[in-house]
Amino acid sequence: MIILLTISLLVNVGVLAAVVPGILQDSAGMDAAFGPDTPARRILTSIYIAILVLSAVGLAMLALGWQQQVATLAVGLLAVQIVYKFLTAGIVGMDNPVVGANIPIAILHCVTLATLLRSG
């Protein structure tokens, strides 16, 4: 359980630590992936930052040995990510590079969430 949980949280931190600065700086390619800089894109960025912070906090808590507390935190965090990532596939379409990158992450999070729920 802890290995999968750690992997899911590390993936969140790794991906979002790269993506968020790019969005905030309006780096090349961000418009193609996320659309132009609008209030909606800034709201999405805020959600990404929240996921990044909670994932980093979860990793720190794991390092402190607070495994059960992180598991509790992760159930909600991963469930929300799974739902929104799969919804975007239907709403936005698989041609979008963000959606294409999100589906494998959602599958990883599904496996982690199932493991967390089974372990109780």
N, C-alpha and C positions, 0 to 999 in steps of 0.2 A: 504494500500500500504506500509506504513512504517513498519508495523509489519512483513510482508513477506520479505521485503528488509532486515530488521535487521536480521531475521532468516537466510536468505541465506548468508549474510556476516559473521554471527557468525559461521555457519557451515563451511564455507571456512576457517576461522581462526582456529577453533577448530581442524578440520581434518588436515590441513596443519601444524599447530604448533606441532602436534604429528608426522606427517610423515616426514617432512623435516629433523629434527635432526636425525631421524633413518636412512634416506638415507645417509646423510652426514657422519654419524659415521659407516656406513655399519653394522648396527645392525642385529641381528639374524632375518632371515625371509625376509630381504630386497632383497636378490638375487632371492629368489623364487617368490616374488611379482613383482619386477622391473627389474630382470635380473642382471647380474654381473656389477660391477662398470666399466663403459665405458664412453667415451665422450658423447654418446647419452643419457645415464642416467643422466649425469651431466647437459646436456642441458635441459632435462625434469625437473630436480631439480631447475634450474634457472627459468623456467616457473612457477613452483609451488611457488617459492619465490616471483615472481612478483605478482601472484594471491593473495598470503598471504599479501603482503605489501599493495596492492590496496584495499583489503578487510578491513584491519585494518585502513587504511586512511579513507575509506568510513564510518566505524563505528565512528571514531573520528569526522568526518564532521557531521554525524547525531547528535552526542552529542552536537555539536555547533549550531544545528538548520538549517544546510544547506541541507535540504531535496531534493530540486530540483536539486542541483548540484550533489548530490550522486545518484539520480535517473538517471541522464544523464550518469555518470560514469558507473553505474551498467548495463545499457543496453548493452554496448559493452562487458564488463567483463563477464556477465552471458551468452550472446549469444555465445561468443567464447568457454566458458566452456561447454555449452550444445552441441555444434557441436562436439567438440573433444571427449567428454565423450560418445556420441552415436556412433561416428565413431569407437572408440576403441572396442566397442562391436562386430562390424562386422569384424574388422581387426584382433584383438587379440583373441576374443572369450570370451564367458561368463564364461569359466572355470577359468580364471584368477581372483584372489581375488580383485585386484585393479579395474578391470572392474565391477565386481559384486557390489563393494561398490560405484562405481561412478554412476551407473544407478539411484538409488534412489535420489542421490544429483542432477543429471541432471533433474529429474522429478520435484523436488522442485524448481530448478532454472527456469524451464519452466513456472510453475505457477506464480512465482515472476515476470518473464519477461512479461508474458501476462498481469498481473495486472499493471505493470509499463506502458506498451504501451497503455492500455485502459484508464489509468488515465491521460495520455497525456502530 
